[in-house]
């Protein structure tokens, strides 16, 4: 039986119910930076030639420096973190996996699809999302499993809280997403960092040329731009505080979140989603909570639409 997926996005479905041109919709259901990294110029052959090893080496070198990866850990660039999540369960023999109940559900779905049992009883694999999506909690533990996956898709907001120090441990994989912090989710670029044996097996599963030439060029440039990263963290923190002020004024309570998405407790999350959708604003609610509402950040020129709707 296929595990149901529950994600943000879905503007087409929202339009079918509430109408409106797609350009009028403000999608706050995702945690994607609304001010993306500016696309740099690169050679035309990035489009018409197969990606070469030089380009792959450049992006992994930039990734190693940006995330301060231990020398003994290996790095693999992939077509998005989701592609890695789907393949990781096949790296080990079937067993029990521990996945927290209120977290990014693609991990549990991937393990169930591969035939694993989801259980907290002496698991042979464990998945941790840090910061957690949607609560924003960071993992500070040190416990190890035969297979440990730490999903740090949103951790670039607070790099000092990364558990990259564990990356060289046997059986450990740290996942990084490029689309969230750099705002280029459509580029489909992600990274697995960790146990060289696991990284080698993942690379074999993905096959040759897993990442497009343009993605390699853009990724290498972005990961080398520490000035942009620092400025972006400051801007996102200010915008998250602005969003909190708006929501608190309307009776919402802060439940958690990060500087790319905020989680609020409201009286009726489904009703809030419906009211916002009438103003062509799409939000995120969760099947396991009737009171949690998650909002991403508006683009700089779209705050008025949210303020008017509230």
C-alpha positions as CSV (number, residue, x, y, z in Angstrom):
1,X,0.0,0.0,0.0
2,X,1.4,3.4,-1.0
3,X,2.0,5.7,2.0
4,X,0.0,9.0,1.4
5,X,2.1,12.1,0.9
6,X,1.2,15.4,2.5
7,X,3.1,18.4,1.2
8,X,2.9,22.1,0.7
9,X,2.2,23.5,-2.7
10,X,-0.8,22.4,-4.7
11,X,-1.8,25.8,-6.1
12,X,-3.6,24.1,-9.0
13,X,-6.0,22.3,-6.5
14,X,-6.5,25.5,-4.5
15,X,-7.4,27.4,-7.7
16,X,-9.9,24.7,-8.7
17,X,-11.7,25.3,-5.4
18,X,-11.3,29.1,-4.9
19,X,-10.6,30.4,-8.4
20,X,-8.3,33.1,-9.5
21,X,-5.4,33.4,-11.9
22,X,-2.2,31.6,-10.8
23,X,-0.3,34.8,-10.9
24,X,-2.6,36.2,-8.2
25,X,-2.0,33.4,-5.8
26,X,0.5,33.9,-2.9
27,X,1.9,30.4,-2.0
28,X,2.8,30.5,1.7
29,X,2.4,26.7,2.0
30,X,6.1,26.0,1.4
31,X,9.3,27.0,3.2
32,X,11.2,28.3,0.2
33,X,13.1,31.6,0.3
34,X,11.0,34.1,-1.7
35,X,14.1,36.0,-2.7
36,X,16.2,33.4,-4.6
37,X,19.9,33.4,-5.2
38,X,20.6,35.4,-8.4
39,X,21.4,33.0,-11.3
40,X,25.0,33.6,-12.4
41,X,26.1,33.6,-16.0
42,X,27.7,30.3,-17.1
43,X,28.9,28.7,-20.3
44,X,26.3,27.6,-22.9
45,X,27.8,24.1,-22.9
46,X,26.3,23.5,-19.5
47,X,23.0,23.1,-21.4
48,X,24.2,21.0,-24.3
49,X,27.0,18.8,-23.0
50,X,26.9,16.0,-20.4
51,X,28.0,17.3,-17.0
52,X,31.8,16.6,-16.6
53,X,33.8,15.6,-13.6
54,X,35.3,19.1,-13.2
55,X,31.9,20.6,-12.7
56,X,30.9,17.9,-10.2
57,X,34.2,18.4,-8.3
58,X,33.6,22.1,-8.2
59,X,30.2,21.8,-6.5
60,X,31.4,19.2,-4.0
61,X,34.4,21.3,-3.1
62,X,32.2,24.3,-2.5
63,X,29.8,22.2,-0.5
64,X,32.7,20.8,1.7
65,X,33.8,24.3,2.5
66,X,30.4,25.9,3.0
67,X,29.3,23.2,5.4
68,X,32.7,22.6,7.0
69,X,32.5,18.9,6.2
70,X,35.0,16.6,8.0
71,X,37.8,15.3,5.8
72,X,36.8,11.7,6.4
73,X,33.2,12.2,5.2
74,X,32.1,11.9,1.5
75,X,29.8,14.2,-0.4
76,X,27.3,13.3,-3.2
77,X,25.3,15.9,-5.2
78,X,21.9,14.6,-6.3
79,X,18.8,15.9,-8.1
80,X,17.2,17.1,-4.9
81,X,17.0,15.8,-1.4
82,X,13.8,14.0,-2.3
83,X,15.7,11.7,-4.7
84,X,18.0,10.8,-1.9
85,X,15.2,10.2,0.6
86,X,13.6,7.8,-1.8
87,X,16.7,5.7,-2.2
88,X,18.2,5.6,1.3
89,X,15.9,2.8,2.7
90,X,17.5,0.4,0.1
91,X,21.0,0.9,1.5
92,X,20.4,-1.5,4.4
93,X,18.6,-4.8,5.1
94,X,15.0,-4.5,6.0
95,X,14.3,-3.8,9.7
96,X,12.6,-1.3,12.0
97,X,13.0,2.5,11.5
98,X,12.2,5.2,14.0
99,X,10.6,8.3,12.5
100,X,9.0,11.0,14.7
101,X,5.2,11.3,14.1
102,X,5.1,15.1,13.6
103,X,7.8,15.7,11.0
104,X,8.4,15.7,7.2
105,X,6.5,12.7,6.2
106,X,8.4,11.7,3.0
107,X,10.9,9.8,5.2
108,X,8.3,7.5,6.7
109,X,6.7,7.1,3.3
110,X,10.0,6.1,1.6
111,X,10.8,3.5,4.3
112,X,7.3,2.0,4.2
113,X,7.5,1.8,0.4
114,X,10.7,-0.1,0.7
115,X,9.2,-2.6,3.2
116,X,10.4,-1.3,6.5
117,X,8.4,-1.4,9.8
118,X,8.1,2.0,11.4
119,X,8.7,1.5,15.1
120,X,10.3,3.0,18.2
121,X,11.2,-0.4,19.5
122,X,15.0,-1.0,19.0
123,X,15.1,0.4,15.5
124,X,18.0,-0.5,13.1
125,X,17.5,2.9,11.4
126,X,16.6,6.3,12.7
127,X,15.5,9.5,10.9
128,X,15.9,12.9,12.5
129,X,14.8,16.2,10.8
130,X,16.8,19.1,12.3
131,X,15.4,21.7,12.4
132,X,12.2,19.7,12.5
133,X,9.5,20.5,9.9
134,X,7.1,22.0,11.0
135,X,8.1,22.6,14.7
136,X,11.5,24.0,14.1
137,X,13.2,22.0,16.9
138,X,16.9,21.2,16.6
139,X,18.3,17.9,17.5
140,X,21.1,18.0,20.0
141,X,21.4,14.3,20.8
142,X,24.4,12.0,20.2
143,X,22.7,8.6,20.1
144,X,23.7,6.5,17.1
145,X,21.9,3.9,15.1
146,X,23.2,1.4,12.5
147,X,21.7,3.7,9.9
148,X,21.3,7.3,11.0
149,X,19.8,9.9,8.7
150,X,19.8,13.6,9.8
151,X,17.8,15.8,7.4
152,X,19.2,19.3,7.7
153,X,17.2,20.8,4.8
154,X,16.5,24.0,6.8
155,X,19.7,24.1,8.8
156,X,21.4,26.7,6.7
157,X,19.5,29.3,8.6
158,X,21.5,28.4,11.7
159,X,24.7,26.6,10.6
160,X,26.1,26.6,14.1
161,X,23.4,24.0,15.0
162,X,24.3,21.6,12.3
163,X,25.4,18.1,13.2
164,X,27.9,17.9,10.4
165,X,30.3,16.8,13.1
166,X,28.7,13.3,12.9
167,X,29.1,13.0,9.2
168,X,32.2,10.8,9.3
169,X,30.6,8.3,11.6
170,X,29.8,4.8,10.2
171,X,26.2,4.4,9.1
172,X,25.5,8.2,9.1
173,X,24.1,10.4,6.4
174,X,23.5,14.2,6.6
175,X,21.0,15.5,4.0
176,X,21.2,19.1,2.7
177,X,18.6,20.8,0.5
178,X,19.6,23.5,-1.9
179,X,16.1,24.7,-2.8
180,X,15.0,26.1,0.5
181,X,17.6,28.5,1.7
182,X,18.8,29.6,-1.8
183,X,15.2,29.7,-3.0
184,X,15.8,27.6,-6.1
185,X,13.6,24.6,-5.5
186,X,13.0,24.1,-9.2
187,X,16.7,23.6,-9.8
188,X,16.5,20.2,-8.1
189,X,19.8,20.0,-6.2
190,X,20.5,18.3,-2.9
191,X,23.4,16.7,-1.1
192,X,24.1,13.6,1.0
193,X,27.2,13.9,3.3
194,X,28.5,11.1,5.4
195,X,29.8,7.5,5.6
196,X,31.9,7.0,2.4
197,X,30.5,3.4,1.9
198,X,26.9,4.6,2.0
199,X,27.7,7.6,-0.3
200,X,29.3,5.2,-2.8
201,X,26.2,3.0,-2.7
202,X,23.9,6.0,-3.2
203,X,26.1,7.2,-6.1
204,X,25.7,3.8,-7.8
205,X,22.0,3.9,-7.3
206,X,21.7,7.3,-8.9
207,X,23.9,6.4,-11.9
208,X,26.0,8.7,-14.0
209,X,25.2,12.4,-14.5
210,X,22.6,12.7,-11.7
211,X,22.7,16.5,-11.6
212,X,22.3,18.8,-14.6
213,X,25.1,21.0,-15.8
214,X,23.3,24.2,-15.0
215,X,22.5,23.0,-11.5
216,X,26.2,22.2,-10.9
217,X,27.3,25.7,-12.0
218,X,24.7,27.5,-10.1
219,X,25.2,25.4,-7.0
220,X,29.0,25.9,-7.0
221,X,28.5,29.7,-7.3
222,X,25.9,29.9,-4.5
223,X,27.8,27.7,-2.1
224,X,30.8,29.9,-2.5
225,X,29.0,33.1,-1.8
226,X,29.2,33.5,2.0
227,X,28.3,37.2,1.8
228,X,24.9,36.5,0.2
229,X,24.3,33.8,2.8
230,X,25.0,36.1,5.7
231,X,22.8,38.9,4.3
232,X,20.0,36.4,3.6
233,X,20.0,35.0,7.1
234,X,19.6,38.6,8.5
235,X,16.8,39.4,6.0
236,X,14.9,36.2,6.7
237,X,15.1,36.7,10.5
238,X,13.6,40.2,10.1
239,X,10.8,38.9,7.9
240,X,10.0,36.1,10.2
241,X,9.6,38.5,13.1
242,X,7.4,40.7,10.9
243,X,5.1,37.7,10.1
244,X,4.9,36.9,13.8
245,X,3.8,40.4,14.6
246,X,1.0,40.2,12.0
247,X,-0.3,36.8,13.2
248,X,-0.1,37.6,16.9
249,X,-2.2,40.7,16.3
250,X,-4.9,38.4,14.9
251,X,-5.0,36.1,17.8
252,X,-2.6,33.3,16.7
253,X,0.0,31.9,19.1
254,X,3.5,31.0,18.1
255,X,4.0,27.2,18.1
256,X,7.4,27.0,16.5
257,X,9.0,27.2,13.1
258,X,12.1,28.6,11.5
259,X,13.0,31.8,9.7
260,X,11.7,30.3,6.4
261,X,8.4,29.1,7.8
262,X,6.4,29.9,11.0
263,X,4.1,27.5,12.8
264,X,1.1,29.0,14.6
265,X,-1.6,27.6,16.9
266,X,-5.0,28.9,15.9
267,X,-8.6,28.0,16.9
268,X,-9.4,26.2,13.6
269,X,-6.6,25.7,11.1
270,X,-8.9,24.5,8.3
271,X,-11.1,27.6,8.7
272,X,-8.0,29.8,8.6
273,X,-6.8,28.1,5.5
274,X,-10.1,28.6,3.8
275,X,-10.4,32.3,4.7
276,X,-6.9,33.0,3.5
277,X,-7.6,31.0,0.3
278,X,-10.5,33.3,-0.4
279,X,-7.9,36.0,-0.8
280,X,-5.8,33.7,-3.0
281,X,-3.3,32.9,-0.2
282,X,-2.4,29.3,0.3
283,X,-1.2,28.0,3.7
284,X,-0.3,24.7,5.2
285,X,-2.3,22.6,7.6
286,X,-1.6,19.1,8.9
287,X,-3.6,15.9,9.2
288,X,-2.4,15.3,12.7
289,X,-3.4,18.7,14.2
290,X,-6.6,20.8,13.9
291,X,-4.9,23.9,15.3
292,X,-1.5,24.1,13.6
293,X,-1.2,26.5,10.7
294,X,2.1,27.0,8.9
295,X,3.0,30.0,6.8
296,X,6.0,30.7,4.7
297,X,7.3,34.2,4.0
298,X,5.8,36.5,1.3
299,X,8.1,38.0,-1.4
300,X,8.9,41.6,-0.8
301,X,6.2,42.9,-3.1
302,X,3.5,40.6,-1.7
303,X,3.2,41.6,2.0
304,X,0.3,43.9,1.2
305,X,-1.8,41.0,0.0
306,X,-1.3,39.1,3.3
307,X,-1.9,42.1,5.5
308,X,-5.1,42.9,3.6
309,X,-6.3,39.3,4.0
310,X,-5.6,39.2,7.7
